[in-house]
Amino acid sequence: MRLILRPYAPDDFETLYIVDQACYAPGIAYSKRTLRWFLRLPGADCLVAEEKGQIVGFLLAEHAGRRAHLITLDVLERYRRRGIGTALLRAMEEKLAAGGVEQIELETATDNDDAVAFWHKHGYRTLGVLKRYYSSDLDAYFMQKLLAAP
């Protein structure tokens, strides 16, 4: 199947919300209000992945100056392990690096072994643990990657 990556459009909002709810447990998934707030942040950037006209994933980040923060990377379960998350991440990293970003940070749940492995595979390193980061009292790893200049 042909994967298309494109910028977020406001008409995508409801679908992105549904995807986020499907990808994360309560306490980790974003409310509509929070997701909308993140999308409207200064420096917000969101890439959407589509297959056959259907949104199957997205990556939401925000940046200011030389630093960026990956807010969420969501890929519907039935589309995982097909390179969609990697494609979204590479495209966003390239875009951020071209805009002068040198460092990307993110948080991921300490009990999400697949996500931790994904981030390590893509060059992110664990810098610490954020205690009770999620509303469910779940801890998160604080991770970072330094980007090479484009």
Wavefront OBJ file of the C-alpha trace (Angstrom):
o trace
v 0.000 0.000 0.000
v 1.082 3.534 -0.657
v 1.705 5.674 2.402
v 1.140 9.406 2.089
v 2.539 11.849 4.642
v 1.004 15.290 4.646
v 0.559 18.290 6.929
v -2.345 18.374 9.366
v -5.499 20.169 8.238
v -8.200 21.376 10.677
v -10.699 18.949 9.109
v -8.488 16.108 10.425
v -9.102 16.965 14.066
v -11.922 14.523 14.887
v -10.091 11.634 13.241
v -6.836 12.466 15.048
v -8.744 12.495 18.326
v -10.243 9.059 17.556
v -6.799 7.704 16.615
v -5.262 9.036 19.838
v -8.044 7.481 21.919
v -7.458 4.145 20.167
v -3.695 4.264 20.688
v -3.512 5.168 24.365
v -5.190 4.178 27.610
v -7.287 6.607 29.639
v -4.944 8.857 31.578
v -2.494 8.898 28.678
v -4.763 9.638 25.694
v -5.508 13.329 25.245
v -8.884 14.960 25.758
v -10.266 16.894 22.794
v -9.473 20.122 24.600
v -5.846 19.158 25.269
v -5.250 17.841 21.752
v -6.720 21.015 20.263
v -4.523 23.124 22.594
v -1.371 21.267 21.478
v -2.264 21.702 17.797
v -2.646 25.463 18.320
v 0.639 26.002 20.166
v 3.067 28.436 18.571
v 5.574 26.234 16.782
v 3.172 23.272 16.600
v 3.702 20.951 13.667
v 1.691 17.849 12.843
v 2.235 15.296 10.123
v -0.541 12.886 9.151
v -0.052 9.418 7.617
v -2.698 8.146 5.205
v -3.244 4.894 3.386
v -6.009 4.697 0.795
v -7.368 8.046 1.964
v -7.680 6.893 5.591
v -5.696 8.468 8.410
v -3.692 5.679 10.043
v -1.366 7.730 12.218
v 0.097 11.108 13.047
v 2.996 12.792 14.795
v 2.530 16.030 16.714
v 5.500 18.141 17.773
v 6.226 21.680 18.837
v 9.425 23.648 18.600
v 10.973 26.918 19.671
v 14.453 27.877 18.630
v 16.861 24.962 18.701
v 14.678 22.638 20.788
v 11.647 20.562 19.901
v 9.284 18.366 21.852
v 7.516 15.345 20.385
v 4.061 15.476 21.916
v 2.656 12.244 20.511
v 3.256 9.635 17.847
v 0.124 7.615 17.124
v -0.277 4.720 14.703
v -3.415 2.585 14.735
v -2.615 -0.898 16.040
v -3.454 -2.771 12.846
v -0.972 -0.563 10.929
v 1.957 -0.902 13.335
v 5.244 -2.602 12.459
v 4.935 -1.477 8.846
v 7.279 1.520 9.028
v 4.602 4.192 9.428
v 5.902 5.487 12.763
v 9.442 5.493 11.395
v 8.337 7.384 8.264
v 6.526 10.004 10.357
v 9.484 10.372 12.710
v 12.069 10.703 9.929
v 9.980 13.271 8.077
v 9.455 15.328 11.234
v 13.110 15.113 12.264
v 14.172 16.284 8.790
v 11.695 19.152 8.891
v 12.773 20.210 12.373
v 16.488 19.982 11.528
v 15.923 22.098 8.401
v 14.287 24.690 10.666
v 17.334 24.851 12.946
v 16.268 22.413 15.651
v 19.255 20.658 17.227
v 17.615 18.722 20.059
v 14.346 16.769 20.358
v 12.823 15.661 23.649
v 9.919 13.373 24.474
v 8.324 11.367 27.243
v 7.139 7.780 27.029
v 5.517 5.505 29.569
v 7.962 3.309 31.464
v 5.699 0.286 30.997
v 5.477 0.634 27.199
v 8.340 -1.658 26.166
v 7.535 -1.431 22.449
v 7.650 2.378 22.497
v 10.871 2.458 24.528
v 12.488 0.063 22.037
v 11.214 2.158 19.109
v 12.715 5.357 20.493
v 16.044 3.709 21.336
v 16.181 2.189 17.831
v 15.819 5.695 16.395
v 18.631 7.206 18.437
v 16.792 8.587 21.453
v 18.439 8.076 24.817
v 16.862 7.944 28.223
v 17.932 10.817 30.457
v 15.731 10.169 33.467
v 12.402 9.136 34.926
v 9.512 11.535 35.501
v 7.610 10.178 38.486
v 3.804 10.027 38.151
v 3.986 11.839 34.831
v 0.650 10.530 33.586
v -2.644 11.121 35.379
v -2.822 7.385 36.056
v 0.273 7.818 38.316
v 2.381 6.055 35.702
v 6.023 7.116 35.394
v 7.557 8.264 32.116
v 11.035 8.143 30.694
v 12.401 11.513 29.603
v 14.256 10.929 26.333
v 16.339 13.074 24.017
v 18.028 13.000 20.623
v 20.548 15.424 19.192
v 20.001 16.146 15.509
v 22.734 16.546 12.950
v 22.607 19.691 10.832
v 20.821 19.103 7.503
l 1 2 3 4 5 6 7 8 9 10 11 12 13 14 15 16 17 18 19 20 21 22 23 24 25 26 27 28 29 30 31 32 33 34 35 36 37 38 39 40 41 42 43 44 45 46 47 48 49 50 51 52 53 54 55 56 57 58 59 60 61 62 63 64 65 66 67 68 69 70 71 72 73 74 75 76 77 78 79 80 81 82 83 84 85 86 87 88 89 90 91 92 93 94 95 96 97 98 99 100 101 102 103 104 105 106 107 108 109 110 111 112 113 114 115 116 117 118 119 120 121 122 123 124 125 126 127 128 129 130 131 132 133 134 135 136 137 138 139 140 141 142 143 144 145 146 147 148 149 150
